[in-house]
Amino acid sequence: MALDPNKAKLDPQAKALLDFIALAGRIPYSQITPPQARAQYVELCRRTGKPGEWAVDAGDHMLSGPAGDLRARVYRPRAAGTAPLPALLYFHGGGWCIGDIDTHDPACRQLAQQAHCAVLSLDYRLAPEHRFPAAVEDCFAAVKFAASEGQRLGLDPTRLAVGGDSAGGNLAAVAALLARDAGIALKGQVLIYPATDFASKSASHEDYAEGFLLTRESVAWFGGNYIDAAQHSDWRASPLRAPDLARLPPALVMVGECDVLRDESRAYAEALRRAGNEASFQLYPGMIHGFFTMGGIIAAADRAIAQAADFLRQVFAR
């Protein structure tokens, strides 16, 4: 049997993970309930996250959200003392349905230490219990909090950036648009394999539909839980379809080569540049969806976090 040319592109560490998952008989998310999917994702993150001690302090806080209090975790490098710090507002991935601030805790600690900034990680409301636009509203509420009240948590309201992976990258891109329209000046946006267009499917959705961790079936399950089909063209779900992409903060867009979201991630970076913004696009060869938080088993995660941290240091210094 001929080798799938797309499989041949896989990084050896990514391939080893996919082989392990295949042998373990992991049940697709589409065949289990959202609570079961959340538990399965917690276990995946536990097995793949980067272990280690970081010189970072973390504390949980409650922020006022549009439908009640929201939990947020603030990370600060210990060497920074008590001075207000530039801050990254981080929105975790998980298809708007799974994941939380605990699943992304190792990556946020690493980002805080390497970027020499605070990181505020938000537990936004999840679907299907809270469908679109609940997560959008929560994430923008966190941006508004940081801009108006962030000093009480040691955040510098004049030096804020947004970021996130996958669904969180989608939410960060939308939050940047909402912030611009509200007159909140952000310093940057870190978009890690962001979903940017519900309303169309690119070639990478076909090329990597099966066998690369995030499957076409899972994409449909996540999307169906999050949003009605009639809302797919709403730019708050599909930022690539925003009528105006100008006057946005500098962006770093990163995605793996073997990711269903590869093409729409690239398309968003290109659209940002066409609209006159600074936008860097980084393709990680042989990488699969989710690699950014898998530093325990995939070395490219360290490189991606280092690149994100370097970008943040640069934009915060301006």
C-alpha positions in Angstrom: 0.0 0.0 0.0 1.3 3.4 -1.0 2.2 5.8 1.9 -0.3 8.7 2.2 1.9 11.7 1.0 0.3 13.8 3.8 1.3 11.3 6.4 4.9 11.3 5.0 5.1 15.0 6.0 4.6 14.2 9.7 7.3 15.1 12.3 8.5 11.9 13.9 7.3 13.0 17.4 3.9 13.9 16.1 3.7 10.6 14.3 4.6 8.7 17.4 1.7 10.5 19.3 -0.8 9.7 16.5 0.4 6.0 16.5 0.0 5.8 20.3 -3.5 7.3 20.1 -4.5 4.8 17.3 -3.2 1.8 19.3 -5.0 3.1 22.4 -8.3 3.1 20.7 -9.2 6.6 21.7 -13.0 7.3 21.3 -13.7 10.2 18.9 -15.3 13.2 20.6 -18.2 12.9 18.3 -19.2 9.6 19.9 -19.2 10.7 23.5 -20.9 13.3 25.6 -19.3 16.8 26.2 -18.5 15.9 29.8 -16.8 12.7 28.7 -15.0 14.6 26.0 -13.8 17.1 28.6 -12.4 14.3 30.8 -10.7 12.7 27.8 -9.1 16.0 26.9 -7.9 16.6 30.5 -6.1 13.2 30.3 -4.6 14.0 26.9 -3.2 17.3 28.3 -1.9 15.6 31.4 0.0 13.1 29.3 1.4 15.6 26.7 1.9 18.9 28.7 5.4 20.0 29.5 6.3 19.1 33.1 8.7 21.3 35.1 9.0 24.0 37.6 8.7 27.6 36.4 9.7 30.7 38.3 6.2 31.9 38.1 3.5 32.6 40.7 -0.2 32.0 39.9 -3.4 33.0 41.6 -7.1 32.5 40.7 -9.5 35.5 40.7 -13.1 36.1 39.8 -14.0 38.7 37.1 -17.4 40.0 36.4 -18.8 38.5 33.2 -22.0 39.2 31.2 -23.8 36.3 32.8 -22.0 36.0 36.2 -18.5 35.7 37.6 -15.7 34.2 35.5 -12.7 32.4 36.9 -9.3 33.7 35.7 -5.8 32.7 36.6 -3.1 35.3 36.6 0.6 34.3 36.2 3.5 36.5 37.1 7.2 35.9 36.8 8.6 35.9 40.3 11.5 38.1 39.2 9.1 40.9 38.3 8.2 41.7 41.9 5.0 43.7 42.4 5.3 46.2 39.6 2.5 46.3 37.0 3.4 44.1 34.1 2.4 44.0 30.4 -0.2 41.2 30.1 -1.3 38.6 27.6 -5.0 37.7 27.9 -5.0 34.0 27.0 -8.0 32.1 25.8 -7.6 28.3 25.9 -8.3 25.9 23.0 -10.8 23.0 22.9 -13.3 23.7 20.2 -15.4 26.1 22.4 -16.6 22.9 24.2 -13.7 21.4 26.2 -10.5 22.6 27.9 -10.1 25.1 30.8 -7.4 27.0 32.6 -6.0 23.9 34.1 -5.5 22.1 30.8 -3.4 25.0 29.6 -1.6 25.8 32.8 1.8 24.5 31.8 1.9 26.5 28.6 0.7 29.7 30.3 3.4 29.3 33.0 6.1 28.9 30.3 4.8 31.9 28.3 4.8 34.1 31.4 8.4 33.2 32.3 9.8 33.5 28.8 7.9 36.6 27.7 8.6 38.4 31.0 4.9 39.3 31.2 1.8 38.5 33.1 -0.7 36.1 31.6 -4.4 36.2 32.4 -6.0 32.9 31.4 -9.8 32.9 31.3 -12.3 30.1 32.0 -14.9 31.3 29.5 -18.3 29.6 29.3 -18.3 26.4 27.2 -20.7 25.0 24.6 -23.1 23.3 24.3 -24.4 24.6 27.6 -23.5 28.1 26.5 -23.6 28.5 22.7 -22.3 31.3 20.5 -21.8 34.2 21.3 -21.3 33.4 25.0 -17.6 32.7 24.8 -17.0 35.8 22.7 -18.8 37.9 25.2 -16.8 36.5 28.1 -13.5 37.0 26.4 -14.3 40.6 25.5 -15.4 41.2 29.1 -11.9 40.1 30.2 -10.3 42.5 27.8 -12.5 45.3 29.1 -11.6 44.4 32.7 -7.9 44.3 32.0 -8.1 47.7 30.3 -10.1 49.4 33.1 -9.4 47.5 36.3 -6.3 45.4 35.5 -4.0 47.4 37.8 -5.6 45.8 40.8 -4.3 42.4 39.6 -0.9 43.9 38.7 -1.6 44.3 35.0 -0.5 47.3 33.0 -3.6 48.4 31.1 -1.6 50.3 28.5 0.3 47.1 27.5 -2.2 44.4 26.7 -2.2 41.6 24.1 -4.6 38.8 23.3 -3.8 35.2 22.4 -5.0 31.7 22.3 -4.9 28.3 20.5 -7.5 26.8 18.2 -10.9 28.0 19.4 -9.0 30.3 21.7 -7.1 31.7 18.7 -10.5 32.4 17.1 -11.7 34.1 20.3 -8.5 36.2 20.5 -8.9 37.4 16.9 -12.5 38.4 17.5 -11.6 40.1 20.8 -9.0 42.1 19.0 -11.6 43.3 16.5 -14.1 44.2 19.4 -11.3 46.0 21.3 -10.5 48.1 18.2 -14.1 49.1 17.8 -14.4 49.9 21.5 -11.3 52.1 21.4 -9.1 49.7 23.4 -5.6 49.8 22.1 -4.0 46.4 22.2 -0.3 45.8 21.6 -0.5 42.5 19.8 -2.3 39.2 19.1 -0.9 35.7 19.2 -3.1 33.4 17.1 -2.1 29.8 17.4 -3.8 27.6 14.7 -6.9 29.8 14.9 -10.3 28.8 13.4 -11.2 31.8 11.2 -14.0 30.8 8.8 -16.9 28.6 9.7 -18.6 29.3 6.4 -16.2 27.6 4.0 -13.8 24.6 3.9 -10.3 24.9 2.5 -8.1 22.3 1.0 -6.4 21.5 4.3 -9.8 20.3 5.6 -9.7 17.6 3.0 -6.0 16.8 3.1 -5.9 16.3 6.9 -9.5 15.2 7.4 -8.6 11.9 9.1 -5.7 10.6 11.1 -4.1 14.0 12.2 -5.7 14.3 15.7 -8.2 17.0 14.8 -10.5 15.3 12.3 -13.2 16.6 10.0 -15.7 14.7 12.1 -14.5 16.4 15.3 -14.5 19.8 13.6 -18.2 19.3 12.8 -19.0 18.1 16.3 -17.3 21.1 17.9 -18.9 23.5 15.5 -22.4 21.9 15.9 -22.2 22.2 19.7 -21.0 25.8 19.5 -23.0 27.6 16.8 -26.0 27.3 14.5 -25.3 27.0 10.8 -27.2 30.2 10.1 -24.6 32.1 12.1 -21.5 30.8 10.3 -21.0 34.0 8.4 -21.2 36.2 11.5 -17.7 37.7 11.8 -17.7 37.2 15.6 -17.5 33.5 14.7 -15.6 33.8 11.4 -13.2 36.8 11.8 -11.9 36.2 8.2 -15.3 37.5 7.1 -15.1 40.8 9.2 -16.1 43.7 6.9 -13.1 45.7 8.2 -9.7 44.2 9.2 -7.8 47.5 9.3 -6.2 49.2 12.3 -5.6 46.0 14.2 -2.6 45.3 16.5 0.4 43.3 15.2 -0.3 39.6 14.8 1.7 36.4 15.0 -0.2 33.5 13.4 1.2 30.0 13.9 0.0 26.7 12.6 1.2 23.2 11.9 1.7 21.9 8.4 -0.5 18.9 9.0 -3.5 20.7 10.5 -7.1 21.0 9.1 -7.0 24.7 10.1 -3.7 25.4 8.2 -5.2 27.2 5.3 -7.7 29.4 7.1 -4.9 30.3 9.6 -2.7 31.4 6.7 -5.7 33.1 5.0 -6.3 35.2 8.1 -2.6 36.4 8.3 -2.7 37.3 4.6 -6.0 39.2 5.1 -4.5 41.1 8.0 -1.6 42.1 5.8 -3.8 43.2 2.9 -5.7 45.4 5.4 -2.5 47.2 6.3 -1.6 45.4 9.5 1.7 43.8 10.6 1.1 40.1 10.5 3.7 37.3 10.7 2.8 33.8 9.6 4.8 30.8 10.8 4.2 27.3 9.4 5.6 24.5 11.6 6.7 21.6 9.4 5.2 18.2 10.1 3.2 19.5 13.0 -0.4 18.6 13.9 -3.2 20.5 15.5 -2.7 20.9 19.3 1.1 20.8 19.3 1.6 24.1 21.1 0.5 22.7 24.4 2.3 19.3 24.0 5.8 20.3 25.1 6.1 17.1 27.2 6.4 15.0 24.0 6.8 17.4 21.0 9.9 19.6 20.9 8.4 22.0 18.4 6.1 23.2 21.2 9.1 24.8 23.0 10.1 26.5 19.7 6.6 27.8 19.2 6.3 29.2 22.8 9.7 30.8 22.5 8.6 32.5 19.2 5.4 33.7 20.9 7.3 35.0 23.9 9.8 36.8 21.6 6.9 38.4 19.7 5.3 39.6 23.0 8.5 41.0 24.3 8.9 43.0 21.1 5.4 44.4 21.0 5.3 45.3 24.7 8.5 47.2 24.3 7.2 49.5 21.7 
